[in-house]
Amino acid sequence: MSFDPILLLGGSGAIGRQTARAIRATYPAMPLLIGGRDLTKAQAAAAEIGTAQGVAIDTACADLGLGARKISAVVVLYKDHSLAALRFAQSRGVPHLSISSGVFEIAPEIASYMNDPGAAAIVLGYEWLVGATTVSALHLATSFSQVDEIRIGALVDEDDAGGPAVAADFEHLNHLMPRALTRRAGDYLWREGHDAKAVFNAVDGTAINASGFSSIDVVGLASSTGAQSVQFDLGVGISSSRRQGGTFSTEIILDITGLDHEGKALHTRHAVVHPGGAAPLTGMGIALLLERLTGLDGKPPVTPGLYFPYQILDASHYLARLAAEEGQLLELPLI
């Protein structure tokens, strides 16, 4: 079965290349369009990726400058303030996935969905590393009959540079989002000042100084598990693998408390680890979402709707792919 190309807007950057690599690992013949304002840069990236074409994107045009060219899905790998790509995807009836908005910026996408709910699937892909936290946490939550609290500690190695687009996104988020959305004792609040400071332990037990981060993971996990307290903290430092003399990695610590299926207190601590850092784990998540959104895997494509990544991604398939990339979901000792 042949497929129309997937459009990767911002595909010449680090996340775009990792996404293309992740798609190629399973679907080497899937055509890709690498879109950007700089045609030369897009064409150079497409030549490097293979089975891809670089195209110039004009967000002032309803068709993005692509004319009648057919597309299977649209992925936006930078902050699209105009929502031009979303309008384009809805006009074509194809899935749209964006990964760079903050939790405080979802209103325009929700409004677009509410005004045309039957147009196409829209994925709010700005969970941390596009599903790495939520898919794993929900998989672990199956051991609980009641989840009371989820504490997330994301460690980004200081040598793990994601490229200029990623840097621009973080600068944008940090400028506009000084407070951290948190659920505490059943209430949503915004941590700030001293209350936003935190410490969590990395995989090797090292204490990491962190700050509260407003990730959409908080509301997704709270609403899906019923947890009364959910907190996301982000730290930048030396990852455990590099501290032990290896290369950098990315780590996500998942600390969950509640009751087991016999009604007894249960406390677990795990870590999602990828040896390549944040970019390849992000690219993997995007590729797995595209696989389901478009029906590349031979199953029916995802129907129109508004989705979190974890509502589309199958946990067993996700964790198998993580293992294939030498990543792990590790059980850690309680501290």
C-alpha positions as CSV (number, residue, x, y, z in Angstrom):
1,M,0.0,0.0,0.0
2,S,1.4,3.4,-0.9
3,F,1.2,6.5,1.3
4,D,1.3,10.2,0.6
5,P,4.3,11.9,2.2
6,I,4.4,13.0,5.8
7,L,5.2,16.7,6.1
8,L,7.8,17.6,8.8
9,L,7.8,21.3,9.4
10,G,11.2,22.2,10.9
11,G,12.4,18.8,9.8
12,S,15.9,20.0,9.1
13,G,16.6,20.4,12.8
14,A,17.9,17.9,15.4
15,I,14.4,16.6,16.3
16,G,13.3,16.4,12.7
17,R,16.4,14.3,11.7
18,Q,15.8,12.0,14.7
19,T,12.1,11.7,13.8
20,A,13.0,10.8,10.2
21,R,15.6,8.3,11.4
22,A,12.9,6.7,13.7
23,I,10.4,6.5,10.8
24,R,13.0,5.0,8.5
25,A,13.9,2.3,11.0
26,T,10.5,0.7,10.4
27,Y,9.3,2.2,7.2
28,P,12.3,2.9,5.0
29,A,10.2,3.6,1.9
30,M,7.8,6.1,3.6
31,P,8.1,9.4,1.6
32,L,8.8,12.6,3.7
33,L,8.6,16.3,3.0
34,I,11.1,18.3,4.9
35,G,9.5,21.8,5.1
36,G,11.1,25.0,6.1
37,R,11.5,28.7,5.2
38,D,15.0,28.1,4.0
39,L,14.6,25.8,0.9
40,T,18.4,25.2,0.6
41,K,18.6,24.0,4.2
42,A,15.5,21.8,3.8
43,Q,16.8,20.2,0.6
44,A,20.2,19.5,2.2
45,A,18.4,17.7,5.1
46,A,16.2,15.8,2.7
47,A,19.2,14.6,0.7
48,E,20.8,13.4,3.9
49,I,17.7,11.6,5.1
50,G,16.9,9.9,1.8
51,T,13.5,9.2,0.2
52,A,12.6,12.8,1.2
53,Q,12.2,16.1,-0.6
54,G,12.9,19.6,0.8
55,V,10.1,22.1,0.2
56,A,9.8,25.8,1.0
57,I,6.9,26.6,3.3
58,D,4.9,29.9,3.1
59,T,2.7,30.2,6.2
60,A,1.0,33.2,4.7
61,C,-0.7,30.9,2.1
62,A,-3.6,28.6,3.0
63,D,-1.9,25.7,1.2
64,L,1.5,26.5,2.8
65,G,2.8,27.0,-0.7
66,L,2.4,23.3,-1.5
67,G,-0.4,23.7,-4.0
68,A,-2.5,20.5,-4.4
69,R,0.2,18.2,-3.2
70,K,-1.3,15.4,-1.1
71,I,-0.1,14.8,2.5
72,S,-0.6,12.0,5.0
73,A,0.0,14.0,8.1
74,V,1.5,17.2,9.4
75,V,4.1,17.4,12.2
76,V,5.2,20.8,13.6
77,L,8.6,20.7,15.3
78,Y,8.7,24.3,16.4
79,K,6.3,26.8,17.9
80,D,3.8,27.7,15.2
81,H,2.3,30.9,16.6
82,S,0.1,31.4,13.5
83,L,-1.5,27.9,13.6
84,A,-1.1,27.9,9.8
85,A,-0.1,24.3,9.8
86,L,-3.1,23.3,11.9
87,R,-5.5,25.1,9.6
88,F,-3.8,23.4,6.6
89,A,-4.1,19.9,8.2
90,Q,-7.8,20.4,9.0
91,S,-8.5,21.7,5.5
92,R,-7.0,18.5,4.1
93,G,-8.5,16.2,6.7
94,V,-5.1,14.8,7.8
95,P,-3.7,14.4,11.3
96,H,-1.8,17.2,13.0
97,L,0.8,16.8,15.7
98,S,2.6,19.7,17.4
99,I,5.2,19.3,20.1
100,S,6.4,22.8,21.1
101,S,3.5,24.6,22.9
102,G,3.3,25.2,26.6
103,V,0.4,24.0,28.7
104,F,-0.8,27.6,28.9
105,E,-1.0,27.8,25.1
106,I,-3.4,25.0,24.2
107,A,-6.5,27.2,23.9
108,P,-6.0,28.0,20.1
109,E,-5.6,24.3,19.3
110,I,-8.6,23.4,21.4
111,A,-10.7,26.1,19.7
112,S,-9.7,24.9,16.3
113,Y,-10.8,21.4,17.2
114,M,-14.1,22.5,18.8
115,N,-15.0,24.5,15.7
116,D,-14.4,21.5,13.4
117,P,-14.2,18.4,15.5
118,G,-14.7,16.0,12.6
119,A,-11.9,17.3,10.4
120,A,-8.9,15.3,11.5
121,A,-7.0,14.0,14.5
122,I,-5.2,16.7,16.5
123,V,-2.5,15.5,18.9
124,L,-1.3,17.8,21.7
125,G,2.2,16.4,21.5
126,Y,3.9,18.5,24.1
127,E,4.0,15.9,26.8
128,W,7.6,15.6,28.0
129,L,9.6,13.9,25.1
130,V,6.3,13.2,23.4
131,G,4.8,10.5,25.6
132,A,7.9,9.1,27.3
133,T,6.7,10.1,30.7
134,T,2.9,9.4,30.4
135,V,3.1,6.1,28.5
136,S,5.5,4.7,31.0
137,A,3.7,6.1,34.1
138,L,0.4,4.7,33.0
139,H,1.9,1.3,32.3
140,L,3.4,1.3,35.8
141,A,0.0,2.5,37.3
142,T,-1.6,-0.8,36.3
143,S,0.1,-2.3,39.4
144,F,-2.1,0.1,41.5
145,S,-5.8,-0.1,42.4
146,Q,-5.5,3.6,43.5
147,V,-2.8,6.1,42.6
148,D,-2.4,8.8,45.1
149,E,0.7,10.7,44.0
150,I,3.0,10.8,41.0
151,R,6.3,12.7,41.2
152,I,8.3,13.2,38.0
153,G,11.9,14.2,37.8
154,A,13.3,14.8,34.3
155,L,17.0,15.1,34.0
156,V,18.5,16.7,30.9
157,D,22.3,16.3,30.5
158,E,24.0,19.7,30.2
159,D,25.8,18.4,27.1
160,D,22.6,17.2,25.5
161,A,22.0,20.2,23.1
162,G,18.9,19.8,21.0
163,G,19.7,22.4,18.4
164,P,18.7,26.0,17.9
165,A,14.9,25.3,17.5
166,V,14.8,23.4,20.8
167,A,16.7,26.2,22.5
168,A,14.3,28.8,21.1
169,D,11.3,26.8,22.3
170,F,12.8,26.5,25.9
171,E,13.6,30.2,25.9
172,H,10.0,31.0,24.9
173,L,8.5,28.7,27.5
174,N,10.8,29.9,30.3
175,H,10.0,33.5,29.5
176,L,6.2,33.1,29.5
177,M,5.9,30.3,32.1
178,P,7.6,31.2,35.3
179,R,5.2,29.1,37.5
180,A,4.8,25.4,37.5
181,L,1.3,23.8,37.1
182,T,1.0,21.2,39.8
183,R,-1.8,19.1,41.4
184,R,-1.6,19.0,45.2
185,A,-4.2,17.3,47.4
186,G,-6.8,17.4,44.6
187,D,-6.3,21.1,43.7
188,Y,-4.5,22.5,40.7
189,L,-2.1,25.3,41.6
190,W,0.9,27.2,40.2
191,R,4.2,26.7,42.1
192,E,6.5,29.7,42.2
193,G,9.5,31.0,44.2
194,H,10.8,28.7,46.8
195,D,7.8,26.3,46.4
196,A,8.9,25.7,42.8
197,K,12.4,24.4,43.9
198,A,12.8,20.7,44.2
199,V,15.4,17.9,44.5
200,F,15.1,14.5,43.0
201,N,17.6,11.6,42.8
202,A,19.0,10.5,39.5
203,V,19.3,6.8,38.4
204,D,22.6,6.6,40.3
205,G,21.2,8.2,43.4
206,T,22.8,11.6,42.9
207,A,20.7,14.5,44.2
208,I,19.6,16.8,41.3
209,N,18.6,20.3,42.0
210,A,15.5,21.0,39.9
211,S,12.7,23.5,39.3
212,G,9.0,22.9,38.7
213,F,8.0,22.7,35.1
214,S,4.6,23.2,33.6
215,S,4.2,20.1,31.6
216,I,0.9,19.0,30.2
217,D,1.9,15.5,31.6
218,V,0.6,16.8,34.9
219,V,-3.0,17.2,33.9
220,G,-3.0,14.2,31.6
221,L,-1.8,11.9,34.4
222,A,-4.0,13.4,37.0
223,S,-7.1,13.0,34.9
224,S,-6.3,9.5,33.7
225,T,-5.2,8.0,37.0
226,G,-7.2,10.1,39.5
227,A,-4.0,10.9,41.4
228,Q,-4.7,13.7,43.8
229,S,-1.1,15.0,43.6
230,V,1.1,15.2,40.5
231,Q,4.3,17.2,40.3
232,F,6.8,17.6,37.4
233,D,10.4,18.9,38.1
234,L,13.1,19.5,35.6
235,G,16.8,19.4,36.3
236,V,19.8,20.1,34.1
237,G,23.1,18.6,35.0
238,I,25.3,15.5,34.5
239,S,23.3,12.3,33.6
240,S,24.1,9.1,35.5
241,S,25.7,7.5,32.5
242,R,28.1,10.4,31.9
243,R,28.9,10.5,35.6
244,Q,30.0,6.9,35.3
245,G,32.4,7.7,32.4
246,G,30.1,7.0,29.5
247,T,28.2,9.3,27.1
248,F,25.2,11.4,28.2
249,S,21.7,10.0,28.3
250,T,18.3,11.4,29.3
251,E,16.5,10.2,32.4
252,I,12.9,10.5,33.7
253,I,12.3,9.4,37.3
254,L,8.8,8.2,38.0
255,D,7.9,8.0,41.7
256,I,4.4,6.6,42.3
257,T,2.5,5.9,45.6
258,G,-0.9,4.5,46.3
259,L,-2.6,1.2,47.0
260,D,-2.0,-2.2,45.3
261,H,-4.8,-4.5,44.2
262,E,-5.1,-6.0,47.6
263,G,-5.6,-2.5,49.2
264,K,-2.1,-2.4,50.7
265,A,0.2,0.6,50.5
266,L,2.4,0.5,47.4
267,H,5.4,2.8,46.5
268,T,7.4,2.3,43.3
269,R,10.3,4.1,41.7
270,H,11.3,3.7,38.1
271,A,13.3,5.5,35.4
272,V,12.9,5.9,31.7
273,V,16.4,6.1,30.2
274,H,17.5,6.6,26.6
275,P,21.3,6.4,25.8
276,G,21.0,8.9,23.0
277,G,19.5,11.7,25.0
278,A,16.3,13.7,24.6
279,A,16.2,14.1,20.8
280,P,16.1,10.4,19.7
281,L,13.5,9.6,22.4
282,T,11.4,12.5,21.2
283,G,11.8,11.3,17.6
284,M,10.9,7.8,18.5
285,G,7.6,9.0,20.1
286,I,6.7,11.1,17.1
287,A,7.4,8.2,14.7
288,L,5.2,5.8,16.7
289,L,2.4,8.4,16.8
290,L,2.6,8.9,13.0
291,E,2.6,5.1,12.5
292,R,-0.8,5.0,14.3
293,L,-2.2,8.3,13.0
294,T,-1.7,7.4,9.4
295,G,-2.3,3.6,9.6
296,L,1.2,2.8,8.5
297,D,1.1,-0.3,10.7
298,G,-1.8,-1.7,8.7
299,K,-4.4,-0.9,11.3
300,P,-7.2,1.7,10.7
301,P,-5.9,5.3,11.1
302,V,-6.9,7.2,14.2
303,T,-10.3,8.8,13.8
304,P,-10.8,12.6,14.1
305,G,-10.5,13.9,17.7
306,L,-8.3,15.7,20.2
307,Y,-5.7,13.5,21.8
308,F,-2.9,13.2,24.2
309,P,-0.1,11.0,22.9
310,Y,-0.7,8.4,25.5
311,Q,-4.2,7.9,24.2
312,I,-2.8,6.8,20.9
313,L,0.5,5.0,21.8
314,D,0.3,1.4,22.9
315,A,2.5,0.9,26.0
316,S,3.8,-2.6,25.1
317,H,4.7,-1.5,21.6
318,Y,6.3,1.7,22.9
319,L,8.4,-0.1,25.5
320,A,9.5,-2.7,22.9
321,R,10.7,0.0,20.6
322,L,12.5,1.7,23.5
323,A,14.3,-1.5,24.3
324,A,15.2,-1.9,20.6
325,E,16.9,1.5,20.8
326,E,18.8,0.3,23.9
327,G,16.6,2.4,26.2
328,Q,15.1,1.0,29.4
329,L,12.4,1.3,31.9
330,L,14.4,0.6,35.0
331,E,13.1,-0.4,38.5
332,L,15.0,1.7,41.1
333,P,15.4,1.2,44.8
334,L,13.2,3.4,47.0
335,I,15.0,6.3,48.7
